[in-house]
Amino acid sequence: MRRDSIFYKLFQQSPNLLFELLTNPPINAGEYKFDSVAVKEPKFEIDGVFLPPENQIPGVVYFCEVQFQKDEQLYERVFAESFLYFYRNRQRFADWQAVMIYPTRSIEQNEIYPYRVLLNSNQVHRVYLDELGDIRQLPMWVALMVLTTVEEEQAPQEARYLIERASVEEPENVNCTIIELVMTIMVYKFENLSRKEVESMLGITLKETRVYREIKEEGERSLILRQLSRRLGEIPQPMLERIETLSLEQLENLGEALLDFTSLADLQSWLETIVEITPES
């Protein structure tokens, strides 16, 4: 299950989600933006960074790591990357915080003794999704995170509940986003089922109306362009024009692929591949 992209989309849609997991969130939590950053010499890519408003300098930067597989050198990597980024941008930030998100305590690396001071401080926050409580009692966006950890036997029931709840609590455009995220989570969770089979299991059929698709495609395209600009810099006009022609499915595929891009050449190569495999009309 490709949870990295799911959590990336969750944080992009609702940056405030990270702070709902913390006991003492910053007072300007609603003004933070979620981003990925590059640190050169040596080269690090940090995908989960929450940046304070640029007009509030110095601010507090939050590093976030979502870890669903055991990694016995996770803290070594996270602290090395975070400290280096903080060092390179010291004039912008007054402090840093790190949030580690695990499905359960058993996924955390075993050897934590060298980091005992940090892990027991108020700068590093460890969140275990299976300990957050009843999924139906959690804020909507937190509940979506927890849905990724729910056992397959229980997942369809909880997914249907979240869809019904979203239709009551959220405006139409947000409701569409939540339904799509629920669908994405369930498709990844039940990899042996097709999207239509998952829709049938949940008792829904997404309305592929012009309005729905325009909202979905425009939101996806805007998100992709922001991610590409932050990762690769200014995107040449011919590439922008080509991206404007991509279908919703192709945009979603680009959203997955760009996490591995390191240069405009990677983007150009990906776009050329799309042209090659797109059937002629």
ROBA-47173 format. One record per residue (C-alpha): residue in three letters; x negated, y negated, z negated. Coordinates in Angstrom, 2 decimals, always signed. Example, Ala and Ser with C-alpha at 12.3 -4.5 7.8 and 13.67 -1.06 7.14 Angstrom:
<nodes>
[node "ala", [-12.30, +4.50, -7.80]] [node "ser", [-13.67, +1.06, -7.14]] 
</nodes>
This chain:
<nodes>
[node "met", [+0.00, +0.00, +0.00]] [node "arg", [-1.59, -3.28, +1.15]] [node "arg", [-0.86, -5.29, -1.97]] [node "asp", [-3.47, -7.98, -1.25]] [node "ser", [-1.41, -9.48, +1.56]] [node "ile", [+1.81, -9.19, -0.47]] [node "phe", [+0.38, -11.11, -3.42]] [node "tyr", [-1.20, -13.62, -1.04]] [node "lys", [+2.24, -14.34, +0.41]] [node "leu", [+3.79, -14.53, -3.05]] [node "phe", [+1.25, -17.10, -4.20]] [node "gln", [+1.57, -19.06, -0.95]] [node "gln", [+5.35, -19.24, -1.31]] [node "ser", [+5.23, -20.05, -5.01]] [node "pro", [+1.85, -21.27, -6.33]] [node "asn", [+3.50, -21.92, -9.70]] [node "leu", [+3.94, -18.14, -10.03]] [node "leu", [+0.44, -17.74, -11.47]] [node "phe", [+1.22, -20.11, -14.33]] [node "glu", [+4.43, -18.26, -15.20]] [node "leu", [+2.11, -15.46, -16.33]] [node "leu", [+0.19, -17.66, -18.76]] [node "thr", [+1.08, -18.62, -22.31]] [node "asn", [-0.31, -22.15, -21.98]] [node "pro", [+0.00, -23.31, -18.35]] [node "pro", [-1.30, -26.76, -17.35]] [node "ile", [+1.23, -29.57, -17.52]] [node "asn", [+0.74, -30.24, -13.79]] [node "ala", [+1.19, -26.59, -12.76]] [node "gly", [+3.70, -27.53, -10.08]] [node "glu", [+1.08, -29.64, -8.27]] [node "tyr", [-1.52, -26.90, -7.78]] [node "lys", [-2.09, -25.36, -4.37]] [node "phe", [-3.17, -21.80, -3.63]] [node "asp", [-6.17, -21.38, -1.35]] [node "ser", [-9.09, -19.20, -0.34]] [node "val", [-12.59, -20.67, -0.41]] [node "ala", [-16.04, -19.80, +0.90]] [node "val", [-19.24, -20.16, -1.10]] [node "lys", [-22.43, -20.20, +0.96]] [node "glu", [-25.95, -19.07, +0.01]] [node "pro", [-25.17, -16.34, -0.82]] [node "lys", [-21.90, -16.02, +1.11]] [node "phe", [-18.85, -15.27, -1.04]] [node "glu", [-15.19, -15.28, -0.01]] [node "ile", [-12.83, -15.97, -2.90]] [node "asp", [-9.25, -15.36, -1.75]] [node "gly", [-7.42, -16.33, -4.95]] [node "val", [-8.15, -19.90, -6.02]] [node "phe", [-5.65, -22.39, -7.43]] [node "leu", [-6.87, -25.92, -6.87]] [node "pro", [-5.69, -28.92, -8.90]] [node "pro", [-4.32, -32.01, -7.11]] [node "glu", [-7.06, -33.93, -5.30]] [node "asn", [-5.89, -37.17, -6.88]] [node "gln", [-6.54, -35.76, -10.34]] [node "ile", [-10.32, -35.43, -10.59]] [node "pro", [-11.85, -33.81, -12.50]] [node "gly", [-9.31, -31.02, -12.85]] [node "val", [-9.17, -27.37, -13.89]] [node "val", [-9.66, -24.69, -11.23]] [node "tyr", [-7.98, -21.29, -11.67]] [node "phe", [-9.51, -18.14, -10.17]] [node "cys", [-7.13, -15.22, -9.66]] [node "glu", [-7.97, -11.59, -8.94]] [node "val", [-5.27, -8.99, -8.22]] [node "gln", [-6.72, -5.50, -8.73]] [node "phe", [-4.76, -2.31, -8.06]] [node "gln", [-7.69, +0.07, -7.71]] [node "lys", [-10.42, +0.90, -10.19]] [node "asp", [-13.59, -1.08, -9.59]] [node "glu", [-16.38, -0.56, -12.11]] [node "gln", [-18.15, -3.75, -11.05]] [node "leu", [-15.14, -6.01, -10.71]] [node "tyr", [-16.10, -8.41, -13.51]] [node "glu", [-19.66, -8.62, -12.21]] [node "arg", [-18.35, -9.80, -8.84]] [node "val", [-15.55, -12.06, -10.08]] [node "phe", [-17.68, -13.93, -12.60]] [node "ala", [-20.59, -14.27, -10.17]] [node "glu", [-18.36, -15.71, -7.45]] [node "ser", [-16.43, -17.95, -9.83]] [node "phe", [-19.50, -19.38, -11.55]] [node "leu", [-21.22, -20.08, -8.25]] [node "tyr", [-18.17, -21.85, -6.83]] [node "phe", [-17.79, -23.86, -10.04]] [node "tyr", [-21.47, -24.79, -9.87]] [node "arg", [-21.22, -25.90, -6.23]] [node "asn", [-18.15, -28.04, -7.01]] [node "arg", [-19.02, -29.23, -10.51]] [node "gln", [-18.22, -32.88, -9.76]] [node "arg", [-14.63, -31.95, -8.90]] [node "phe", [-13.75, -29.70, -11.84]] [node "ala", [-13.84, -30.31, -15.58]] [node "asp", [-13.13, -26.68, -16.49]] [node "trp", [-12.29, -23.26, -15.07]] [node "gln", [-9.89, -20.43, -15.93]] [node "ala", [-9.69, -16.88, -14.59]] [node "val", [-6.60, -14.68, -14.35]] [node "met", [-6.97, -10.93, -13.80]] [node "ile", [-3.79, -9.13, -12.70]] [node "tyr", [-3.61, -5.34, -13.06]] [node "pro", [-0.68, -2.95, -12.58]] [node "thr", [-1.70, -1.22, -15.84]] [node "arg", [-4.56, -1.22, -18.36]] [node "ser", [-5.95, +2.04, -16.95]] [node "ile", [-7.09, +0.22, -13.78]] [node "glu", [-9.41, -2.14, -15.67]] [node "gln", [-13.10, -1.25, -15.44]] [node "asn", [-14.41, +0.79, -18.36]] [node "glu", [-17.64, -1.07, -19.12]] [node "ile", [-16.55, -4.48, -20.38]] [node "tyr", [-19.00, -4.92, -23.27]] [node "pro", [-21.36, -7.30, -21.40]] [node "tyr", [-18.40, -9.64, -20.86]] [node "arg", [-16.85, -9.42, -24.33]] [node "val", [-17.28, -13.13, -25.05]] [node "leu", [-15.53, -14.17, -21.84]] [node "leu", [-12.79, -11.54, -22.03]] [node "asn", [-11.96, -12.49, -25.60]] [node "ser", [-12.00, -16.21, -24.90]] [node "asn", [-9.14, -18.48, -23.87]] [node "gln", [-10.68, -18.87, -20.41]] [node "val", [-10.02, -15.37, -19.09]] [node "his", [-6.47, -14.02, -19.04]] [node "arg", [-5.73, -10.37, -18.35]] [node "val", [-2.19, -9.61, -17.15]] [node "tyr", [-0.84, -6.05, -17.04]] [node "leu", [+2.31, -6.00, -14.92]] [node "asp", [+3.78, -2.92, -16.55]] [node "glu", [+3.74, -4.73, -19.90]] [node "leu", [+5.67, -7.82, -18.83]] [node "gly", [+9.03, -6.31, -19.76]] [node "asp", [+12.28, -5.42, -18.00]] [node "ile", [+12.04, -6.42, -14.34]] [node "arg", [+15.63, -7.70, -14.48]] [node "gln", [+14.81, -10.11, -17.28]] [node "leu", [+11.78, -11.66, -15.59]] [node "pro", [+11.68, -14.85, -13.48]] [node "met", [+12.41, -14.00, -9.85]] [node "trp", [+8.90, -14.44, -8.48]] [node "val", [+7.32, -12.54, -11.38]] [node "ala", [+9.86, -9.76, -10.82]] [node "leu", [+8.69, -9.49, -7.20]] [node "met", [+5.16, -8.90, -8.45]] [node "val", [+6.36, -6.21, -10.82]] [node "leu", [+8.36, -4.55, -8.03]] [node "thr", [+5.05, -3.53, -6.42]] [node "thr", [+4.34, -1.33, -9.47]] [node "val", [+7.77, +0.30, -9.91]] [node "glu", [+7.93, +4.06, -9.32]] [node "glu", [+9.49, +5.17, -6.02]] [node "glu", [+12.48, +6.77, -7.77]] [node "gln", [+13.44, +3.48, -9.40]] [node "ala", [+12.24, +1.03, -6.75]] [node "pro", [+15.31, +1.04, -4.41]] [node "gln", [+17.65, +0.26, -7.30]] [node "glu", [+15.51, -2.61, -8.56]] [node "ala", [+14.97, -3.94, -5.03]] [node "arg", [+18.73, -4.04, -4.40]] [node "tyr", [+19.21, -5.87, -7.69]] [node "leu", [+16.62, -8.53, -6.78]] [node "ile", [+18.21, -9.06, -3.36]] [node "glu", [+21.66, -9.52, -4.93]] [node "arg", [+20.21, -11.83, -7.58]] [node "ala", [+18.43, -13.95, -4.97]] [node "ser", [+21.68, -14.44, -3.04]] [node "val", [+23.23, -15.93, -6.18]] [node "glu", [+20.33, -17.89, -7.65]] [node "glu", [+18.39, -19.19, -4.65]] [node "pro", [+19.14, -21.56, -1.73]] [node "glu", [+19.53, -19.92, +1.67]] [node "asn", [+16.02, -20.58, +2.97]] [node "val", [+14.39, -19.27, -0.24]] [node "asn", [+16.81, -16.32, -0.29]] [node "cys", [+15.63, -15.32, +3.20]] [node "thr", [+12.01, -15.47, +2.06]] [node "ile", [+12.69, -13.32, -1.01]] [node "ile", [+14.61, -10.72, +1.02]] [node "glu", [+11.73, -10.53, +3.49]] [node "leu", [+9.21, -10.10, +0.66]] [node "val", [+11.32, -7.35, -0.93]] [node "met", [+11.51, -5.63, +2.45]] [node "thr", [+7.74, -5.93, +2.92]] [node "ile", [+7.05, -4.45, -0.50]] [node "met", [+9.44, -1.55, +0.12]] [node "val", [+8.09, -0.83, +3.61]] [node "tyr", [+4.57, -0.60, +2.17]] [node "lys", [+5.77, +1.46, -0.77]] [node "phe", [+7.66, +3.93, +1.46]] [node "glu", [+5.13, +4.25, +4.27]] [node "asn", [+6.84, +7.33, +5.69]] [node "leu", [+10.06, +5.39, +6.39]] [node "ser", [+10.75, +2.96, +9.22]] [node "arg", [+11.90, -0.57, +8.56]] [node "lys", [+15.45, +0.33, +9.61]] [node "glu", [+15.44, +3.29, +7.22]] [node "val", [+14.31, +1.00, +4.38]] [node "glu", [+17.07, -1.47, +5.26]] [node "ser", [+19.57, +1.37, +5.15]] [node "met", [+18.20, +2.54, +1.79]] [node "leu", [+18.69, -0.94, +0.39]] [node "gly", [+22.10, -1.34, +1.95]] [node "ile", [+21.22, -4.48, +3.90]] [node "thr", [+20.65, -5.59, +7.46]] [node "leu", [+18.63, -8.75, +7.89]] [node "lys", [+20.47, -11.29, +10.01]] [node "glu", [+18.22, -11.87, +12.99]] [node "thr", [+20.08, -15.07, +13.90]] [node "arg", [+18.40, -17.95, +15.69]] [node "val", [+18.38, -20.00, +12.46]] [node "tyr", [+16.90, -17.15, +10.40]] [node "arg", [+14.16, -16.44, +12.92]] [node "glu", [+13.32, -20.12, +13.34]] [node "ile", [+12.94, -20.55, +9.58]] [node "lys", [+10.86, -17.37, +9.29]] [node "glu", [+8.64, -18.03, +12.31]] [node "glu", [+8.02, -21.68, +11.50]] [node "gly", [+7.12, -20.85, +7.90]] [node "glu", [+4.80, -18.02, +8.99]] [node "arg", [+3.15, -20.13, +11.70]] [node "ser", [+2.57, -23.04, +9.31]] [node "leu", [+1.06, -20.71, +6.72]] [node "ile", [-1.24, -19.04, +9.26]] [node "leu", [-2.50, -22.37, +10.62]] [node "arg", [-3.31, -23.63, +7.11]] [node "gln", [-5.18, -20.44, +6.28]] [node "leu", [-7.15, -20.56, +9.55]] [node "ser", [-8.11, -24.21, +9.08]] [node "arg", [-9.35, -23.62, +5.55]] [node "arg", [-11.31, -20.55, +6.54]] [node "leu", [-12.70, -21.62, +9.94]] [node "gly", [-12.43, -25.40, +10.04]] [node "glu", [-10.75, -27.34, +12.84]] [node "ile", [-9.00, -25.04, +15.32]] [node "pro", [-9.50, -26.00, +19.02]] [node "gln", [-6.35, -27.09, +20.86]] [node "pro", [-6.30, -24.13, +23.31]] [node "met", [-6.26, -21.71, +20.36]] [node "leu", [-3.51, -23.72, +18.66]] [node "glu", [-1.42, -23.55, +21.82]] [node "arg", [-1.95, -19.79, +22.05]] [node "ile", [-0.91, -19.32, +18.41]] [node "glu", [+2.27, -21.32, +19.11]] [node "thr", [+3.32, -18.60, +21.56]] [node "leu", [+2.88, -15.67, +19.17]] [node "ser", [+5.92, -13.70, +18.09]] [node "leu", [+6.84, -13.25, +14.44]] [node "glu", [+5.31, -9.75, +14.40]] [node "gln", [+2.09, -11.04, +15.97]] [node "leu", [+1.91, -13.88, +13.44]] [node "glu", [+2.23, -11.40, +10.59]] [node "asn", [-0.55, -9.28, +12.14]] [node "leu", [-2.72, -12.39, +12.45]] [node "gly", [-2.06, -13.14, +8.78]] [node "glu", [-3.56, -9.76, +7.93]] [node "ala", [-6.49, -10.03, +10.34]] [node "leu", [-7.64, -13.54, +9.42]] [node "leu", [-8.72, -12.40, +5.95]] [node "asp", [-11.73, -10.81, +7.71]] [node "phe", [-12.51, -13.74, +10.05]] [node "thr", [-15.79, -15.56, +9.48]] [node "ser", [-15.95, -17.69, +12.66]] [node "leu", [-13.86, -19.10, +15.50]] [node "ala", [-15.30, -16.32, +17.65]] [node "asp", [-13.41, -13.77, +15.53]] [node "leu", [-10.16, -15.65, +16.12]] [node "gln", [-10.86, -15.95, +19.84]] [node "ser", [-11.58, -12.23, +20.07]] [node "trp", [-8.35, -11.40, +18.22]] [node "leu", [-6.29, -13.65, +20.52]] [node "glu", [-7.88, -12.07, +23.59]] [node "thr", [-6.99, -8.63, +22.26]] [node "ile", [-3.37, -9.73, +21.85]] [node "val", [-3.31, -10.93, +25.45]] [node "glu", [-4.68, -7.59, +26.62]] [node "ile", [-2.10, -5.48, +24.80]] [node "thr", [+0.91, -7.74, +25.44]] [node "pro", [+3.02, -6.10, +28.18]] [node "glu", [+3.81, -8.22, +31.22]] [node "ser", [+7.38, -9.52, +31.42]] 
</nodes>
